[in-house]
Amino acid sequence: MGAKDKKKWFLVGLLCLIMWLLCGCIGNNKMSIDTTLEVSSKFKGQRIMSAVVSDSVFRQAFDSDSEELQAMITEKCPSTLICSAEEVNNGVEITMTLEFASLSDYTNKIGQILGKTPGIYFDASNSIFKNGYMLQENFTSQDLFGWLLEALREKNSQFEDMELSDIFTDGDTQVIYEGEIIETGAMIHAEKMESHAFDSISVELTMNEDGSYLVAVNFIADLDVYYDMGDDMDTAIKNLKPDGGVYEVNNVNEQRVYTIGFSTYNTETLISQMNSVLHTKNCEFEVTETGDESDPFQAHKEITMYLDGSYFLDFTREGTEIVYMLKISSEYSFNECESVTGFLKSYSFDNDDEYTSVYVTAAPSDKVQIGLTYAIDIQKIEIYTKISSDTILERTLSFYFDSEQAALTGENFESKLRARMDEDMTLETAENGGMTVYTVHIPAESTEALSLKTTKFLDGSADEEELTSILAGGKSKKKQLRIKTYSYEDHISLEKFLGSAVVSDGIVYRMEYPKGYTTAFDEGGHADMVVEDNVLTCTTRDAIINVKSRGETTNVAGVTQLALWWLSLIVTVVTLVLNVKHIAGYIRYREKYLLKTDIFHGRNLILMTVGVVALTAFIFTTLRLIFRVY
């Protein structure tokens, strides 16, 4: 091994040793994070988090330069925190202080640091149902030190592969509530509550297609709790009934169940009524809808829901829960259910012919997002096929969307159309009577070419051996003297194109024959079958269209030829009659008759010429009629 190789391996070994020493120092001397959360009953206070960077880590990472550490902290510290670094006996203490004026202020500032909505439940009650407080979080102070880890990674590449748990550990955590100190775990959970609260609340919310809501709120209490409170419980719940609502109470299996039902006509009223019934100001209900980029006929409905049952429920008691039951039309399919604030216990769903139902259980109250998918319906489809001749054909497909449908699927649908179009196809977009109309033009030079292009466009691809949309026919092979006939069988399949989407107002099919043709349907069980001159129209709701039709017009060439045949026959017979004496003379006297008769001059020449022409025309037209050349 050469000197250079030895030197290289020596440097590699030295680097590994340094990394081992650094990791060893950090691994054996993780920074312990101590936390004090001080709050009032109005949730005003501060959160102080501190961690001591040991001498060994401080020396390895910052060369014992406290100014460098402070500069890094000042630069990288989130704006919602007050950060400082101070030398202590065993290293440097990093302190982060978060001040807040309310629960919402605290939640927003924590969310900015975490980069997501935190789970924070706070209940300070003094009512007939309970008295005390409860504070619960779904994160730790270690999660709030993520920014410091990122700063260390930027400062020193030796931290690149490390996670929070490699550097930090949870220390002592305490909550100071109205001056009372409560020791708690790293994930804060402090409580002190006396209650005569309900066991659970279930809220059954039905979303109707017209935007209205039907709600039933069930308050469920143990009978022993009811006996302790007496009529006070009945009175308190009965007073929650909104105007026009219903109130019921029943004893079921050692439990007393109060039900308050009401209906609302919009989301704003729903939230107002829910807040009133649940004796809170915190309920949320929001519906957002977005199109699906991968499938323009599919959309997503996301329902964000938070129902605050904290006035009636004591979540410090094991088994206390709030249940959301959402019912929506069976046209919607359940996709997912996610917790926003981290207190979701379980969820499930089922479907029947009328509803898709989602059941969510939370403790404490949780903000959840329920994702549903549904098909975007097309308002109307028009299919127009124009036959100009056997070699000039054009098919037009027009798709109509109302404003709501267009807003969800517009760009995605247009992209889908363009992805399926050949170079000679064109796309037009227009507004028509409040509708957005996408029109695709498909030109072709034969029925076979039109069938292939239509299949490729509607299915996304085409196998020439198994076309799903076929236009067959053309001019009738059986020639008729007086009539010229076109006949077509048009089979169009929209199944793959539509998927699960429905065409609300149906599909309008129209075929136009060349001008001058009289048209008729041969077969087709579709509705509103109308014939106007050379245009046939029908409507259907089936995704597969099959129409047989024909168009007839006068065969001008055949009729003209027949007339010419009769005319030539008549003229031939007349000229024969007028020249009968000359014919008889020639038969009797042969050439002598020709010598003594002036047959090739004057009137005789004219009659003979007309006769020859008529006979020639007669023979010619007779042959064409025999061989059907017309």
Solvent accessible surface area in square Angstrom, and as a share of the most:
residue,aa,sasa,rsa
1,M,155,0.69
2,G,41,0.39
3,A,86,0.66
4,K,177,0.75
5,D,61,0.31
6,K,122,0.52
7,K,137,0.58
8,K,111,0.47
9,W,150,0.53
10,F,137,0.57
11,L,97,0.48
12,V,68,0.39
13,G,39,0.37
14,L,77,0.38
15,L,104,0.51
16,C,80,0.48
17,L,89,0.44
18,I,66,0.34
19,M,66,0.29
20,W,175,0.62
21,L,75,0.37
22,L,1,0.00
23,C,55,0.33
24,G,28,0.27
25,C,33,0.20
26,I,4,0.02
27,G,41,0.40
28,N,129,0.66
29,N,66,0.34
30,K,85,0.36
31,M,6,0.03
32,S,50,0.32
33,I,3,0.01
34,D,61,0.32
35,T,4,0.02
36,T,35,0.20
37,L,0,0.00
38,E,73,0.33
39,V,5,0.03
40,S,34,0.22
41,S,49,0.32
42,K,168,0.71
43,F,2,0.01
44,K,130,0.55
45,G,21,0.20
46,Q,55,0.24
47,R,0,0.00
48,I,59,0.30
49,M,0,0.00
50,S,20,0.13
51,A,1,0.01
52,V,47,0.27
53,V,5,0.03
54,S,22,0.14
55,D,71,0.37
56,S,23,0.15
57,V,6,0.04
58,F,10,0.04
59,R,132,0.48
60,Q,73,0.32
61,A,10,0.08
62,F,5,0.02
63,D,118,0.61
64,S,62,0.40
65,D,58,0.30
66,S,35,0.23
67,E,140,0.63
68,E,50,0.22
69,L,1,0.01
70,Q,57,0.25
71,A,61,0.47
72,M,17,0.08
73,I,0,0.00
74,T,94,0.55
75,E,130,0.58
76,K,68,0.29
77,C,26,0.16
78,P,31,0.19
79,S,115,0.74
80,T,23,0.14
81,L,12,0.06
82,I,108,0.55
83,C,20,0.12
84,S,51,0.33
85,A,22,0.17
86,E,117,0.52
87,E,108,0.48
88,V,57,0.33
89,N,161,0.82
90,N,93,0.48
91,G,4,0.03
92,V,1,0.01
93,E,52,0.23
94,I,2,0.01
95,T,34,0.20
96,M,0,0.00
97,T,21,0.12
98,L,0,0.00
99,E,92,0.41
100,F,10,0.04
101,A,65,0.50
102,S,39,0.25
103,L,57,0.28
104,S,72,0.47
105,D,38,0.20
106,Y,0,0.00
107,T,33,0.19
108,N,92,0.47
109,K,49,0.21
110,I,0,0.00
111,G,13,0.12
112,Q,120,0.54
113,I,30,0.15
114,L,39,0.19
115,G,69,0.66
116,K,137,0.58
117,T,59,0.34
118,P,4,0.02
119,G,0,0.00
120,I,21,0.11
121,Y,10,0.04
122,F,32,0.13
123,D,12,0.06
124,A,46,0.36
125,S,19,0.12
126,N,134,0.69
127,S,33,0.21
128,I,89,0.45
129,F,2,0.01
130,K,4,0.02
131,N,81,0.41
132,G,20,0.19
133,Y,12,0.04
134,M,4,0.02
135,L,2,0.01
136,Q,35,0.15
137,E,2,0.01
138,N,51,0.26
139,F,6,0.02
140,T,19,0.11
141,S,6,0.04
142,Q,25,0.11
143,D,59,0.30
144,L,0,0.00
145,F,0,0.00
146,G,22,0.21
147,W,32,0.11
148,L,1,0.01
149,L,7,0.04
150,E,87,0.39
151,A,2,0.01
152,L,8,0.04
153,R,58,0.21
154,E,121,0.54
155,K,87,0.37
156,N,29,0.15
157,S,76,0.49
158,Q,47,0.21
159,F,0,0.00
160,E,105,0.47
161,D,138,0.71
162,M,17,0.08
163,E,103,0.46
164,L,37,0.18
165,S,64,0.41
166,D,60,0.31
167,I,2,0.01
168,F,2,0.01
169,T,54,0.31
170,D,60,0.31
171,G,27,0.26
172,D,106,0.55
173,T,8,0.05
174,Q,45,0.20
175,V,1,0.00
176,I,29,0.15
177,Y,22,0.09
178,E,104,0.47
179,G,65,0.63
180,E,73,0.33
181,I,104,0.53
182,I,32,0.16
183,E,121,0.54
184,T,26,0.15
185,G,45,0.44
186,A,29,0.22
187,M,99,0.44
188,I,0,0.00
189,H,81,0.36
190,A,1,0.01
191,E,70,0.31
192,K,121,0.51
193,M,34,0.15
194,E,135,0.61
195,S,31,0.20
196,H,83,0.37
197,A,0,0.00
198,F,0,0.00
199,D,37,0.19
200,S,19,0.12
201,I,0,0.00
202,S,14,0.09
203,V,1,0.01
204,E,55,0.25
205,L,1,0.01
206,T,10,0.06
207,M,19,0.09
208,N,59,0.30
209,E,124,0.55
210,D,117,0.61
211,G,38,0.37
212,S,13,0.08
213,Y,10,0.04
214,L,101,0.50
215,V,3,0.02
216,A,29,0.22
217,V,0,0.00
218,N,27,0.14
219,F,0,0.00
220,I,34,0.17
221,A,0,0.00
222,D,49,0.25
223,L,20,0.10
224,D,97,0.50
225,V,19,0.11
226,Y,32,0.12
227,Y,139,0.53
228,D,105,0.54
229,M,24,0.11
230,G,27,0.26
231,D,106,0.55
232,D,86,0.45
233,M,0,0.00
234,D,30,0.15
235,T,74,0.43
236,A,24,0.18
237,I,0,0.00
238,K,114,0.48
239,N,116,0.59
240,L,22,0.11
241,K,78,0.33
242,P,13,0.08
243,D,147,0.76
244,G,83,0.80
245,G,13,0.13
246,V,86,0.49
247,Y,50,0.19
248,E,98,0.44
249,V,51,0.29
250,N,80,0.41
251,N,90,0.46
252,V,73,0.42
253,N,133,0.68
254,E,129,0.58
255,Q,62,0.27
256,R,28,0.10
257,V,29,0.17
258,Y,0,0.00
259,T,28,0.17
260,I,0,0.00
261,G,7,0.07
262,F,9,0.04
263,S,64,0.42
264,T,2,0.01
265,Y,176,0.67
266,N,72,0.37
267,T,45,0.26
268,E,142,0.63
269,T,52,0.30
270,L,1,0.00
271,I,49,0.25
272,S,68,0.44
273,Q,39,0.17
274,M,3,0.01
275,N,28,0.14
276,S,59,0.38
277,V,0,0.00
278,L,0,0.00
279,H,98,0.44
280,T,25,0.14
281,K,187,0.79
282,N,82,0.42
283,C,8,0.05
284,E,71,0.32
285,F,10,0.04
286,E,100,0.45
287,V,46,0.26
288,T,61,0.35
289,E,67,0.30
290,T,81,0.47
291,G,23,0.22
292,D,19,0.10
293,E,153,0.68
294,S,104,0.67
295,D,55,0.28
296,P,9,0.05
297,F,7,0.03
298,Q,59,0.26
299,A,0,0.00
300,H,55,0.25
301,K,17,0.07
302,E,67,0.30
303,I,0,0.00
304,T,19,0.11
305,M,2,0.01
306,Y,36,0.14
307,L,4,0.02
308,D,6,0.03
309,G,0,0.00
310,S,17,0.11
311,Y,58,0.22
312,F,2,0.01
313,L,0,0.00
314,D,2,0.01
315,F,20,0.08
316,T,33,0.19
317,R,77,0.28
318,E,180,0.81
319,G,56,0.54
320,T,5,0.03
321,E,47,0.21
322,I,0,0.00
323,V,28,0.16
324,Y,1,0.01
325,M,40,0.18
326,L,2,0.01
327,K,50,0.21
328,I,4,0.02
329,S,18,0.12
330,S,43,0.28
331,E,129,0.58
332,Y,24,0.09
333,S,60,0.39
334,F,32,0.13
335,N,79,0.41
336,E,74,0.33
337,C,9,0.05
338,E,88,0.40
339,S,40,0.26
340,V,31,0.18
341,T,20,0.12
342,G,38,0.36
343,F,12,0.05
344,L,46,0.23
345,K,113,0.48
346,S,60,0.38
347,Y,101,0.38
348,S,59,0.38
349,F,99,0.41
350,D,67,0.35
351,N,84,0.43
352,D,84,0.43
353,D,146,0.75
354,E,113,0.51
355,Y,49,0.19
356,T,0,0.00
357,S,7,0.04
358,V,0,0.00
359,Y,75,0.29
360,V,1,0.00
361,T,23,0.14
362,A,0,0.00
363,A,28,0.21
364,P,3,0.02
365,S,3,0.02
366,D,0,0.00
367,K,45,0.19
368,V,0,0.00
369,Q,55,0.25
370,I,0,0.00
371,G,9,0.09
372,L,1,0.00
373,T,21,0.12
374,Y,31,0.12
375,A,31,0.24
376,I,5,0.03
377,D,45,0.23
378,I,0,0.00
379,Q,33,0.15
380,K,55,0.23
381,I,0,0.00
382,E,37,0.17
383,I,1,0.00
384,Y,62,0.24
385,T,0,0.00
386,K,80,0.34
387,I,1,0.01
388,S,49,0.31
389,S,34,0.22
390,D,62,0.32
391,T,87,0.50
392,I,108,0.55
393,L,5,0.03
394,E,64,0.29
395,R,0,0.00
396,T,16,0.10
397,L,0,0.00
398,S,11,0.07
399,F,0,0.00
400,Y,26,0.10
401,F,0,0.00
402,D,44,0.23
403,S,84,0.54
404,E,115,0.52
405,Q,23,0.10
406,A,17,0.13
407,A,89,0.69
408,L,29,0.15
409,T,1,0.01
410,G,12,0.12
411,E,150,0.67
412,N,32,0.17
413,F,0,0.00
414,E,51,0.23
415,S,70,0.45
416,K,32,0.14
417,L,0,0.00
418,R,131,0.48
419,A,89,0.69
420,R,49,0.18
421,M,34,0.15
422,D,38,0.20
423,E,182,0.82
424,D,69,0.36
425,M,9,0.04
426,T,73,0.43
427,L,23,0.12
428,E,99,0.44
429,T,72,0.42
430,A,55,0.43
431,E,132,0.59
432,N,87,0.45
433,G,81,0.78
434,G,63,0.61
435,M,48,0.21
436,T,16,0.09
437,V,12,0.07
438,Y,9,0.04
439,T,18,0.11
440,V,0,0.00
441,H,43,0.19
442,I,0,0.00
443,P,48,0.30
444,A,10,0.08
445,E,135,0.60
446,S,36,0.23
447,T,17,0.10
448,E,124,0.55
449,A,34,0.26
450,L,0,0.00
451,S,3,0.02
452,L,58,0.29
453,K,35,0.15
454,T,0,0.00
455,T,2,0.01
456,K,84,0.35
457,F,0,0.00
458,L,0,0.00
459,D,24,0.12
460,G,39,0.38
461,S,76,0.49
462,A,39,0.30
463,D,78,0.40
464,E,126,0.56
465,E,153,0.69
466,E,128,0.57
467,L,40,0.20
468,T,42,0.24
469,S,0,0.00
470,I,74,0.38
471,L,3,0.02
472,A,49,0.38
473,G,50,0.48
474,G,10,0.09
475,K,106,0.45
476,S,42,0.27
477,K,201,0.85
478,K,159,0.68
479,K,105,0.45
480,Q,72,0.32
481,L,37,0.18
482,R,148,0.54
483,I,65,0.33
484,K,78,0.33
485,T,18,0.10
486,Y,8,0.03
487,S,44,0.28
488,Y,7,0.03
489,E,65,0.29
490,D,1,0.00
491,H,60,0.27
492,I,0,0.00
493,S,12,0.08
494,L,0,0.00
495,E,94,0.42
496,K,137,0.58
497,F,1,0.01
498,L,9,0.05
499,G,58,0.56
500,S,92,0.59
501,A,10,0.08
502,V,87,0.50
503,V,11,0.06
504,S,38,0.24
505,D,78,0.40
506,G,3,0.02
507,I,2,0.01
508,V,20,0.11
509,Y,2,0.01
510,R,70,0.26
511,M,2,0.01
512,E,29,0.13
513,Y,1,0.01
514,P,24,0.15
515,K,182,0.77
516,G,64,0.62
517,Y,18,0.07
518,T,95,0.55
519,T,6,0.03
520,A,29,0.23
521,F,37,0.15
522,D,70,0.36
523,E,97,0.43
524,G,27,0.26
525,G,85,0.81
526,H,28,0.12
527,A,58,0.45
528,D,100,0.52
529,M,69,0.31
530,V,71,0.41
531,V,64,0.37
532,E,116,0.52
533,D,118,0.61
534,N,19,0.10
535,V,34,0.20
536,L,1,0.00
537,T,27,0.16
538,C,0,0.00
539,T,34,0.20
540,T,11,0.06
541,R,169,0.62
542,D,83,0.43
543,A,30,0.23
544,I,69,0.35
545,I,0,0.00
546,N,54,0.28
547,V,3,0.02
548,K,62,0.26
549,S,4,0.03
550,R,88,0.32
551,G,0,0.00
552,E,59,0.27
553,T,33,0.19
554,T,80,0.47
555,N,12,0.06
556,V,104,0.60
557,A,61,0.47
558,G,0,0.00
559,V,59,0.34
560,T,80,0.47
561,Q,16,0.07
562,L,31,0.15
563,A,61,0.47
564,L,79,0.39
565,W,47,0.17
566,W,132,0.46
567,L,104,0.51
568,S,5,0.03
569,L,47,0.23
570,I,96,0.49
571,V,41,0.23
572,T,11,0.06
573,V,75,0.43
574,V,74,0.43
575,T,9,0.05
576,L,95,0.47
577,V,96,0.55
578,L,80,0.40
579,N,16,0.08
580,V,91,0.52
581,K,138,0.59
582,H,14,0.06
583,I,73,0.37
584,A,56,0.43
585,G,9,0.08
586,Y,89,0.34
587,I,110,0.56
588,R,184,0.67
589,Y,88,0.33
590,R,133,0.49
591,E,110,0.49
592,K,149,0.63
593,Y,28,0.11
594,L,59,0.29
595,L,155,0.77
596,K,143,0.60
597,T,30,0.17
598,D,88,0.46
599,I,12,0.06
600,F,110,0.46
601,H,121,0.54
602,G,53,0.51
603,R,158,0.58
604,N,29,0.15
605,L,80,0.40
606,I,113,0.57
607,L,25,0.13
608,M,56,0.25
609,T,70,0.41
610,V,63,0.36
611,G,12,0.11
612,V,89,0.51
613,V,93,0.54
614,A,7,0.05
615,L,83,0.41
616,T,82,0.48
617,A,25,0.19
618,F,45,0.19
619,I,89,0.45
620,F,115,0.48
621,T,1,0.00
622,T,35,0.20
623,L,88,0.44
624,R,73,0.27
625,L,38,0.19
626,I,113,0.57
627,F,145,0.60
628,R,133,0.49
629,V,67,0.39
630,Y,39,0.15
